[in-house]
Amino acid sequence: MKLNQLKNYFAVMGLVAASVAADAQNAPKRKFIDPANMDLSVKPGDDFYQYASGTWIKSNPVPAKETRWGSFNELREFNAQAVKGLLEAAAADKNAPAGSVTRRVGDFYAAAMDSAAIEKLGYTPIKGDLEKIKQLKSIDDVLNHIAYMRTAGVGGGMFGLGVAQDRKNVTKYVVNISQGGTTLGDRDYYLKDDPQSTRIRAAYHVYMVKLFTLIGYSEAEAQQKAATVFNLEKSLAEKQMSRIEMRDQYKTYNKLTVAEFNKVTPHINWATMMPKYGINGQDTVLVNSPSFFKSLDGMLTSVPLSDWKTYLEWNVLKGAANSLSSPFVNASFAFTQAQTGQKVATPRWQRMSALTDGTIGELLGQLYVAKYFKPDAKVRMDQMIENLRKAFEIRINGLEWMSATTKKRALEKLHAFTPKVGYTTKWQTYTGLDINRNSYFQNLRNASIWGYKENISRLGKPVDRTRFGMTPPTVNASYSPTMNEIVFPAGILQFPFFDPNADDAVNYGGIGAVIGHEMSHGFDDTGSQYDKDGNLKNWWTDEDRAKFNEKTKALGDQFSSYTVVDTIHVLGKLTMGENIGDLGGLNAAYTAFKMTKQGQSNEKIDGFTPDQRFFLAWAQVWRGNILPEAAAQLIKTDPHSPGPYRTIGAPVNMDAWYKAFDVQPGDKLYKKPEDRIRLW
């Protein structure tokens, strides 16, 4: 559950890197809450978002290479530049020993940046893959080839398959098989006829036609193939559960024996199929949507073989397009542009930096940590995490709506949280992954093969609780319900989330609220269904769960009333977990802040009281601009509410915010005390 993920977009939290702290000593003193960024002509009770950040928003339009721009993006840009420097230095280091971290990282990045070699190859790297598909003679061949594609690093299709913890027995790994097979970001893009869906479908058709023509098909052939792919994917989309339905932790938990699963899919024998995926000795699987697979099985006989072959061609094409020559990359960007409104493509160095991080992030991460993260940062974070844990304990004990029985179990879960800060304690070595300075595409294939093998190799082994889940440069934070852990990578540990020179109000309104947010995920509408050990198991009394559901419904209604673009509203049910995270997190952070010396004083800094600075610190984390196309897309696919509504959604339910800014009846954001939602 990423704190903010606008699909690799937002995140939350911070503590400053040592080199940045050193520079800060020589720089002009920072105003951590700067009135110059605010719009003081607006009443905070009418529009707290505009009041807190209006001038900043006006002065910081979305750059051409971005789809949004805000505090998170500024930090991501800083980290991107830091990573770029590390990668360029590694690539230029001629003395790095073969097999060393520096050499492997440098070779991977150098190959990725060798655009001349990539241009020369055109689509040669996938010609063999496309030729194999032409040789398929039956549906069994198609199923076998999908297994080959997955294990050979070519890509997937039809459905998802991997290994993860058993949600009801988290000490064990189990094979997870999931609905899938579509390209567009949400099933509704195939099924609905609203203007946005219609526009994206049209752009998708253009994209498919372009890629098919680039590999030699005529315009007419490409048009037909695009129609074939779309119709097949639409059939798959019709069988998929919605994103909101997928939030049901029990509905998506279907443990079946292989024999039982074979009855669901008579045309797929999983006993003989799984060994082709490199999986042996497993008699049980977890299936998130048996009804999807029942329908998919029917399609294996109702859809012509030629259509399935075209579908597989498309899966090869779309998976490789961004790694081929510029005509393919440009076509991919044109499709992205149509969906998000992004004006110009992200520079190659930035795309390849992100690719390196995403592919061999725990090699690159070692270089990042060595330069940008110091032990004292972790010490500081550990202290704040414990302060937030104490605050959360106080708040749980003070809940009027929860019984003593459920409180006891909630506290047991809180005390069992495992915090992880900065980076892993056991670096991944990528043993067996071959990286060659002269073979960019093959490096990617090798990494995909390695990653798949590493994933399925977990079967039969103890669950590895040292896994960090994110690479050190990542600007994000997370909570895992099955691990019952909160994770804060090094990359997010910087201003505006945390600064060692900032007052407590700023740090608790920033990183403190982020820590509280991740803790609150353990008690949101899905996380609260997992016990202290991480198992999907009810630990609530029926009466307490009913009261909790009543409160979450009110929160969902609050967010569903917010308009994003035109008539598009926030999806209160989709964003429920993150909204609970914000409400619980900000309350816990405020409780922790009030234990500090500053929190108990009324001394103003730069004209603002401690409480005002706390809420303004929260607001400046969420300030930003976003292109309307991107906003409309994210509202369907992202489980986080837009920044303006994250800014106000929690504070309007907190008495302290009303008092801090003298918000009165008649102000636009005013909620009666009895209507304020008090959850955690």
C-alpha positions in Angstrom: 0.0 0.0 0.0 2.1 2.8 -1.2 1.5 6.1 0.6 1.5 7.9 -2.6 1.9 6.2 -5.8 0.2 8.1 -8.5 1.7 5.1 -10.4 5.2 5.9 -9.6 4.4 9.4 -8.8 3.9 10.4 -5.2 5.1 9.3 -1.8 5.8 10.7 1.5 8.4 11.3 4.2 11.8 12.5 5.0 15.0 13.1 6.6 17.9 14.9 4.9 21.0 13.5 3.3 24.3 14.4 4.9 25.6 16.2 1.9 22.5 18.3 1.7 22.7 19.1 5.4 26.3 20.2 5.0 25.3 22.5 2.1 22.5 23.9 4.2 24.9 25.3 6.7 26.4 27.5 4.1 23.1 28.4 2.4 20.7 31.2 3.4 18.4 30.2 6.3 15.4 28.4 4.9 11.9 29.5 5.8 10.3 26.1 6.4 6.9 27.7 6.2 7.3 30.6 3.8 4.4 33.1 3.6 5.7 34.0 0.1 4.3 30.6 -1.1 0.8 31.3 0.4 -2.2 33.2 -0.7 -3.1 35.2 2.4 -6.0 36.8 0.7 -8.0 33.6 1.0 -9.6 32.5 4.3 -8.1 29.2 5.5 -11.6 28.1 6.4 -12.8 28.7 2.8 -10.0 27.1 0.9 -7.1 25.8 3.0 -5.3 24.4 0.0 -5.2 27.8 -1.8 -4.4 29.7 1.5 -1.5 27.4 2.3 0.0 27.1 -1.2 -1.7 29.4 -3.7 1.2 31.6 -4.7 3.5 28.5 -5.0 0.9 26.8 -7.2 0.6 29.9 -9.4 4.4 30.1 -9.8 5.1 26.5 -10.5 3.3 25.2 -13.6 3.8 21.7 -14.8 7.1 21.4 -16.7 6.8 20.0 -20.3 8.4 16.7 -19.4 6.0 16.1 -16.5 2.3 15.4 -16.0 2.2 17.0 -12.6 4.5 19.1 -10.4 4.5 19.4 -6.7 6.6 18.9 -3.6 7.0 15.2 -4.4 8.1 15.9 -7.9 10.7 18.4 -6.7 12.2 15.8 -4.4 12.0 13.2 -7.2 13.9 15.6 -9.5 16.6 16.1 -6.8 17.0 12.3 -6.5 17.0 11.8 -10.2 19.9 14.3 -10.5 21.7 12.5 -7.7 21.3 9.1 -9.3 22.4 10.5 -12.6 25.6 11.6 -11.1 26.2 8.2 -9.6 25.4 6.4 -12.8 27.6 8.6 -15.0 30.5 8.2 -12.6 30.1 4.4 -12.5 29.9 4.2 -16.3 33.0 6.3 -16.7 35.0 4.3 -14.1 37.4 2.3 -16.3 39.2 0.9 -13.2 36.2 -0.7 -11.6 36.9 -4.5 -11.2 34.8 -6.9 -13.2 31.8 -8.1 -11.1 32.0 -5.1 -8.7 28.9 -3.1 -7.9 30.3 0.0 -9.7 31.2 -2.0 -12.8 27.8 -3.8 -13.1 25.9 -0.6 -12.5 28.1 1.4 -14.9 27.8 -1.3 -17.6 24.0 -1.5 -17.4 23.6 2.3 -17.6 26.2 2.7 -20.4 24.4 0.1 -22.5 21.1 1.8 -21.9 22.5 5.1 -23.0 24.1 3.8 -26.2 21.4 5.1 -28.4 23.5 4.7 -31.6 23.7 0.9 -31.1 20.0 0.8 -30.2 18.9 2.8 -33.3 21.0 0.5 -35.5 19.2 -2.6 -34.3 15.7 -1.3 -35.0 13.4 -4.1 -34.0 15.9 -6.9 -34.6 15.9 -7.9 -30.9 12.3 -9.1 -31.1 12.3 -10.7 -34.6 12.9 -14.1 -33.2 10.1 -13.7 -30.7 7.7 -12.7 -33.4 8.8 -15.6 -35.6 8.1 -18.2 -32.8 4.5 -17.0 -32.6 3.9 -17.6 -36.3 4.8 -21.3 -35.8 2.1 -21.9 -33.2 -0.5 -24.5 -34.5 -3.0 -25.0 -31.6 -4.4 -23.5 -28.5 -2.2 -25.8 -26.5 0.7 -24.3 -28.3 -0.5 -20.8 -27.3 -0.8 -21.8 -23.7 2.7 -23.3 -23.7 4.1 -20.3 -25.5 2.7 -17.9 -22.8 4.6 -20.0 -20.3 7.7 -19.7 -22.4 7.3 -15.9 -22.7 7.0 -15.6 -19.0 10.1 -17.7 -18.2 12.2 -16.3 -21.1 11.7 -12.7 -20.1 9.6 -11.8 -23.1 6.5 -10.7 -21.2 3.2 -12.0 -20.2 -0.4 -12.3 -21.4 -3.8 -13.6 -20.4 -3.2 -13.6 -16.6 -0.7 -12.9 -13.9 1.4 -15.5 -12.1 3.9 -15.2 -9.3 4.8 -16.2 -5.8 3.9 -14.3 -2.6 3.0 -14.9 1.0 -0.1 -16.9 1.8 -2.4 -14.2 3.3 -3.9 -16.6 5.8 -0.6 -18.3 6.6 2.1 -15.7 6.1 5.0 -17.9 7.1 4.6 -19.7 3.8 4.9 -18.7 0.2 2.3 -19.8 -2.3 1.7 -19.5 -6.1 -0.7 -16.6 -6.9 -2.6 -16.6 -10.2 -4.5 -13.5 -11.0 -6.8 -11.9 -13.5 -5.1 -9.8 -16.2 -4.4 -9.8 -19.9 -5.3 -6.2 -20.7 -3.2 -3.2 -21.7 -5.2 -0.1 -20.7 -4.9 1.1 -17.1 -8.4 0.2 -16.0 -11.1 -2.2 -17.3 -13.6 0.8 -17.6 -11.6 2.2 -20.5 -12.8 -0.8 -22.5 -16.3 -0.8 -21.2 -17.5 2.8 -20.8 -18.3 5.4 -23.4 -17.6 8.6 -21.5 -15.4 11.1 -23.4 -12.2 10.2 -21.6 -12.6 6.4 -22.2 -13.5 7.1 -25.9 -10.5 9.3 -26.3 -8.1 6.8 -24.8 -9.5 3.9 -26.8 -8.9 6.0 -30.0 -5.3 6.7 -29.0 -4.8 3.1 -28.2 -5.9 2.1 -31.6 -3.5 4.5 -33.2 -0.7 3.2 -31.0 -1.4 -0.5 -32.0 -1.6 0.3 -35.7 1.7 2.2 -35.5 3.6 -0.6 -33.8 2.2 -3.2 -36.2 3.2 -1.2 -39.2 6.7 -0.6 -37.8 7.3 -4.4 -37.9 6.3 -4.6 -41.6 2.5 -5.0 -41.8 0.5 -3.0 -44.2 -1.8 -0.3 -43.0 -4.8 -2.5 -43.6 -3.3 -5.5 -41.9 -2.3 -3.3 -38.9 -5.8 -1.9 -38.6 -7.2 -5.4 -38.6 -4.7 -6.6 -36.0 -5.4 -3.6 -33.8 -9.2 -4.4 -33.9 -8.5 -8.0 -33.1 -6.4 -7.2 -30.1 -8.8 -4.6 -28.7 -11.8 -7.0 -29.1 -10.0 -9.8 -27.3 -8.8 -7.5 -24.5 -12.3 -6.1 -24.2 -13.6 -9.6 -23.6 -11.0 -10.1 -20.9 -11.9 -6.8 -19.3 -15.6 -7.7 -19.2 -14.6 -10.7 -17.0 -12.4 -8.8 -14.6 -13.4 -7.6 -11.2 -13.3 -3.8 -10.7 -10.5 -2.1 -8.7 -13.0 -1.5 -5.9 -14.1 -5.2 -5.9 -10.4 -6.2 -5.8 -10.1 -4.4 -2.5 -12.2 -7.2 -0.9 -9.6 -9.2 0.9 -11.8 -12.3 1.3 -13.4 -12.3 -2.2 -9.9 -12.3 -3.7 -8.7 -15.1 -1.5 -9.6 -18.4 -3.2 -7.2 -21.3 -2.2 -7.7 -24.1 -4.6 -6.0 -27.4 -5.1 -4.6 -27.9 -8.6 -7.3 -30.5 -9.2 -10.0 -28.0 -8.2 -8.5 -25.3 -10.4 -8.4 -27.7 -13.3 -12.2 -28.1 -13.0 -12.6 -24.3 -13.3 -10.5 -24.3 -16.5 -11.0 -27.6 -18.4 -8.8 -26.5 -21.2 -5.8 -25.7 -19.0 -4.2 -28.5 -17.0 -2.4 -26.7 -14.3 -0.7 -29.9 -13.1 1.2 -30.1 -16.5 1.3 -26.3 -17.1 2.9 -25.1 -13.8 6.2 -27.1 -14.5 6.4 -25.1 -17.7 6.5 -22.0 -15.5 9.4 -23.6 -13.6 7.1 -24.4 -10.7 7.2 -27.9 -9.3 5.8 -29.8 -6.4 2.9 -27.4 -5.7 -0.6 -28.9 -5.1 -2.3 -25.6 -4.1 -2.7 -22.2 -5.7 -4.3 -18.9 -4.7 -6.6 -17.5 -7.3 -8.0 -14.0 -7.0 -10.9 -14.4 -9.4 -12.0 -17.9 -10.3 -14.9 -16.4 -12.4 -12.3 -14.7 -14.6 -10.5 -17.9 -15.3 -13.8 -19.8 -16.0 -14.5 -17.1 -18.7 -11.0 -17.2 -20.0 -11.2 -20.9 -20.4 -14.3 -20.5 -22.6 -12.4 -17.9 -24.7 -9.7 -20.5 -25.5 -12.2 -22.3 -27.7 -14.4 -19.4 -28.8 -11.6 -17.1 -30.0 -9.9 -18.2 -33.2 -6.2 -19.3 -33.0 -5.2 -16.6 -35.4 -6.6 -14.0 -33.0 -4.6 -15.4 -30.0 -1.5 -15.3 -32.2 -2.1 -11.7 -33.0 -2.6 -11.0 -29.2 0.7 -12.6 -28.4 2.4 -10.5 -31.1 1.0 -7.5 -29.4 2.3 -8.6 -26.0 5.8 -8.9 -27.5 5.5 -5.5 -29.2 4.1 -3.5 -26.3 6.6 -5.1 -23.8 9.6 -4.2 -26.0 8.6 -0.9 -27.6 10.3 1.4 -25.1 13.5 -0.6 -25.4 13.8 -0.5 -29.2 14.7 2.2 -31.7 13.2 5.7 -31.6 10.2 5.1 -33.9 8.9 2.6 -31.3 9.8 4.8 -28.4 8.1 7.8 -30.0 5.0 5.8 -30.7 4.9 4.8 -27.0 5.3 8.3 -25.9 2.5 9.5 -28.3 0.2 7.1 -26.5 1.3 8.3 -23.1 0.8 11.8 -24.2 -2.7 11.1 -25.3 -3.5 9.6 -21.9 -1.8 12.1 -19.7 -1.3 15.4 -21.6 2.5 15.3 -21.1 4.1 17.8 -23.5 7.5 16.3 -24.2 9.1 13.0 -23.6 11.1 12.4 -20.4 14.8 12.8 -21.2 16.6 9.5 -22.0 19.0 9.9 -19.1 16.1 10.1 -16.7 14.2 7.2 -18.2 17.4 5.1 -18.1 18.2 6.1 -14.6 14.8 5.0 -13.5 15.2 1.8 -15.4 18.5 1.1 -13.8 16.9 1.7 -10.4 14.0 -0.5 -11.2 16.1 -3.3 -12.6 19.2 -3.5 -10.4 18.1 -1.1 -7.7 20.0 -2.8 -4.8 23.3 -2.5 -6.7 22.6 1.2 -7.5 21.2 1.6 -4.0 24.5 0.8 -2.4 26.2 3.7 -4.3 23.3 6.0 -3.4 23.4 5.1 0.3 27.1 5.5 0.5 26.9 9.1 -0.7 23.5 10.3 0.4 22.5 8.5 3.6 24.2 8.5 6.9 23.6 6.6 10.2 22.4 9.6 12.1 19.5 10.0 9.8 18.2 6.5 10.7 18.7 7.3 14.4 16.5 10.4 14.1 13.8 8.5 12.1 13.8 5.6 14.6 13.1 8.1 17.4 10.2 9.7 15.5 8.7 6.3 14.7 8.7 5.4 18.4 7.1 8.8 19.3 4.4 8.1 16.7 3.9 4.6 18.0 3.4 6.1 21.6 0.9 8.7 20.2 -1.0 6.0 18.3 -1.2 3.9 21.5 -2.6 6.9 23.4 -5.2 7.5 20.7 -6.3 3.8 20.6 -6.7 3.8 24.4 -8.8 6.9 24.1 -11.3 5.7 21.4 -14.8 6.0 22.7 -16.3 3.8 20.0 -14.1 0.8 20.5 -14.5 -1.9 23.1 -11.6 -2.9 25.5 -11.4 -6.4 23.8 -10.7 -4.9 20.3 -8.5 -2.2 21.8 -6.3 -4.9 23.3 -5.8 -6.6 19.9 -5.2 -3.3 18.1 -2.5 -2.4 20.6 -0.9 -5.9 20.1 -0.8 -5.2 16.4 0.6 -1.7 16.9 3.4 -3.0 19.1 4.2 -5.7 16.5 4.9 -3.2 13.7 8.3 -3.7 12.2 9.8 -0.4 11.0 12.4 -0.3 8.2 14.3 2.9 7.5 16.7 3.8 4.7 17.8 0.6 3.1 17.9 -3.2 3.4 20.0 -5.0 5.9 20.8 -7.7 3.3 21.7 -6.4 -0.2 20.5 -8.4 -3.1 23.6 -9.5 -5.1 21.8 -10.5 -8.3 24.0 -13.6 -8.5 23.8 -15.1 -12.0 22.5 -12.0 -13.7 24.7 -11.3 -16.7 25.2 -7.6 -17.5 27.0 -6.7 -20.7 28.1 -3.1 -21.6 27.3 -3.8 -25.3 23.9 -5.4 -25.1 21.1 -3.2 -23.7 18.1 -5.3 -24.8 19.7 -8.5 -23.7 20.5 -7.0 -20.3 16.8 -6.3 -19.9 15.9 -9.9 -21.0 18.5 -11.3 -18.6 17.1 -9.2 -15.7 13.6 -10.3 -16.4 14.5 -13.9 -16.5 16.6 -13.5 -13.3 13.7 -11.7 -11.6 11.2 -14.4 -12.5 13.5 -17.2 -11.3 14.2 -15.4 -8.1 10.5 -14.9 -7.4 9.5 -18.6 -7.9 12.6 -19.8 -6.0 11.0 -18.6 -2.8 8.6 -21.5 -2.8 9.4 -23.9 0.0 11.7 -21.4 1.7 11.1 -19.4 5.0 9.6 -16.0 4.3 12.4 -13.5 4.1 11.6 -10.6 6.4 14.7 -8.6 5.5 13.2 -7.7 2.1 12.8 -4.0 1.8 10.3 -3.9 -1.0 11.6 -0.6 -2.4 15.1 0.6 -3.5 17.0 3.3 -1.6 16.5 6.1 -4.1 12.7 5.6 -4.1 10.6 8.6 -3.1 7.9 6.6 -1.3 6.8 4.9 1.9 4.7 1.8 2.4 2.9 -0.5 4.8 2.6 -4.3 4.2 -0.3 -6.0 5.9 1.2 -9.5 5.5 4.6 -8.4 6.9 3.0 -5.9 9.4 5.8 -3.5 8.6 6.3 0.1 7.7 9.0 1.1 5.3 10.7 4.4 4.6 13.4 4.4 1.8 16.4 6.8 2.0 15.2 8.6 -1.1 12.2 10.2 0.7 14.0 11.3 3.7 14.4 15.0 2.8 12.5 18.3 2.9 9.6 19.1 2.8 9.0 15.9 4.8 11.9 16.3 7.2 14.8 18.6 7.9 17.2 18.4 10.9 17.1 22.2 11.2 13.3 22.5 11.1 11.1 23.0 14.1 9.1 20.1 15.4 5.9 21.5 14.0 7.3 21.2 10.5 8.8 17.7 11.0 5.7 16.3 12.7 3.4 17.9 10.1 5.6 16.4 7.4 7.4 13.1 8.1 5.4 12.6 11.3 2.2 12.5 9.4 3.7 10.1 6.9 4.8 7.7 9.6 1.4 8.0 11.1 -0.1 7.4 7.7 1.7 4.2 7.2 0.8 3.0 10.7 -2.8 3.8 10.0 -2.7 1.5 7.0 -2.5 -1.3 9.5 -5.9 -0.2 10.7 -7.6 1.0 7.4 -10.5 -0.8 5.8 -8.2 -3.6 4.4 -5.2 -3.5 6.7 -7.5 -3.9 9.7 -8.5 -7.3 8.5 -5.0 -8.6 9.1 -3.8 -9.6 12.6 -0.6 -8.7 14.4 1.3 -11.6 12.7 0.1 -10.5 9.2 -2.5 -13.1 8.7 -5.9 -12.4 7.1 -7.9 -13.1 10.3 -10.7 -11.2 12.1 -9.7 -9.8 15.5 -12.6 -7.4 15.9 -15.9 -7.8 17.8 -18.9 -7.6 15.4 -20.1 -4.5 17.2 -16.8 -2.7 16.8 -16.5 -3.6 13.2 -20.0 -2.3 12.5 -19.1 1.0 14.1 -15.8 1.2 12.1 -17.7 0.5 8.9 -20.2 3.3 9.7 -17.3 5.8 10.2 -15.5 4.7 7.0 -18.7 5.1 5.0 -19.0 8.7 6.2 -15.4 9.3 5.1 -16.1 7.7 1.7 -19.1 10.0 1.3 -17.0 13.0 2.2 -14.4 12.3 -0.5 -16.9 11.2 -3.1 -18.4 14.8 -2.8 -15.1 16.3 -4.1 -15.0 17.2 -7.8 -11.7 16.6 -9.7 -12.3 17.6 -13.4 -15.6 18.7 -14.9 -18.1 16.1 -13.5 -15.5 13.6 -12.4 -15.5 13.0 -8.7 -13.1 11.3 -6.3 -13.9 7.7 -5.9 -14.4 7.5 -2.1 -14.4 3.6 -2.1 -11.3 3.3 -4.2 -9.4 5.9 -2.1 -10.7 4.7 1.2 -7.5 3.1 2.5 -5.4 6.2 1.7 -7.9 8.6 3.2 -8.0 6.6 6.4 -4.2 6.6 6.4 -4.2 10.4 6.1 -6.9 11.0 8.8 -5.3 8.5 11.2 -1.8 9.6 10.4 -2.3 13.4 10.8 -4.2 12.9 14.1 -1.4 10.6 15.5 1.3 13.1 14.3 -0.6 15.9 16.0 -0.8 14.0 19.3 2.9 13.3 19.1 3.7 16.9 18.3 1.7 18.1 21.3 4.1 16.1 23.5 7.1 18.3 22.4 8.1 21.5 23.9 7.1 23.5 20.9 3.8 21.7 20.7 3.0 22.9 24.2 3.9 26.5 23.5 2.4 29.4 21.6 5.6 30.9 20.3 5.2 32.2 16.7 7.8 31.6 14.0 7.6 33.7 10.8 4.2 34.9 12.1 2.6 31.5 12.6 1.7 29.6 15.8 3.1 26.1 16.4 -0.3 24.5 15.5 -0.6 26.6 12.4 2.9 25.6 11.3 2.0 21.9 11.8 -1.0 22.1 9.5 0.8 24.3 7.0 3.6 21.7 6.9 1.1 19.1 6.0 -0.4 21.3 3.3 2.9 22.1 1.6 3.5 18.4 1.2 0.5 18.1 -1.1 0.8 21.3 -3.1 1.0 20.8 -6.8 -0.3 21.2 -10.3 -1.5 18.4 -12.6 -2.6 18.3 -16.2 -6.4 17.7 -16.6 -5.8 14.6 -18.7 -3.5 13.1 -16.0 -6.0 14.0 -13.3 -8.9 12.3 -15.1 -6.7 9.2 -15.6 -5.5 9.0 -12.1 -8.9 9.3 -10.5 -9.8 5.9 -12.1 -6.5 4.1 -11.4 -4.8 5.7 -8.3 -5.9 4.7 -4.8 -4.9 8.2 -3.5 -7.1 11.2 -3.5 -5.8 14.3 -5.4 -3.5 16.7 -3.5 -6.0 19.4 -2.9 -8.3 17.0 -1.2 -5.6 15.3 0.8 -4.7 18.8 2.0 -8.2 19.4 3.5 -9.7 15.9 3.9 -8.1 15.1 7.3 -7.9 18.6 8.8 -11.6 19.4 8.4 -12.3 16.5 10.8 -9.8 17.8 13.4 -10.9 20.2 16.1 -7.3 21.5 16.4 -7.4 22.8 12.8 -10.5 24.8 13.4 -9.0 26.3 16.5 -5.6 27.0 14.8 -7.2 29.0 12.0 -10.3 30.3 13.7 -12.6 28.4 11.3 -16.2 29.4 12.0 -19.7 28.4 10.9 -20.3 29.9 7.5 -16.8 29.2 6.2 -16.9 26.9 3.2 -14.9 24.0 4.8 -16.7 24.2 8.1 -18.1 20.9 9.4 -20.2 20.8 12.6 -18.4 19.1 15.5 -20.8 16.2 15.5 -20.2 15.6 11.8 -16.4 15.5 12.1 -15.2 11.9 11.5 -13.2 10.6 14.5 -11.6 7.3 13.6 -8.1 6.6 14.9 
